[in-house]
C-alpha cells in the first residue's frame, strides 16, 4: 500500500446549522467507510480560514489564505494500492456536493 494526501479545496460555504450538521454526518460516514476498508491512515483535520505565508530569501510574511479558488479546507492521509485507486476512493467525498475539489497527491517515500 502507498500513502496519499487528500487536500480538500473549498466549495460553497454558506449553510444553515442543519445543513452543516447533515454535511458533517456525510463526512463522518464517508471517512468511516474508508477506514473500515483499511484506507484511512489519518482522517486529518479541517483548517482554519486564516493563515500566513512565509516566502522568498527574505522570508517575507503575508496574510493568507489567498485566492478563494485555492482555499484549502482540510486534509486526510489515505492508503491505497496506487494513484488510480486513491482517485477512485476520493470520488465518494461529500465536498463534491458543495462544488469543492479533492486534490490527490502521492506521498514520496524517502
Secondary structure as UniProt FT lines:
FT   STRAND          2..9
FT   HELIX           17..36
FT   TURN            37..38
FT   STRAND          40..42
FT   STRAND          51..55
FT   TURN            56..59
FT   STRAND          60..64
FT   HELIX           68..70
FT   STRAND          72..80
FT   HELIX           83..90
FT   TURN            91..92
FT   HELIX           94..98
FT   STRAND          101..106
//
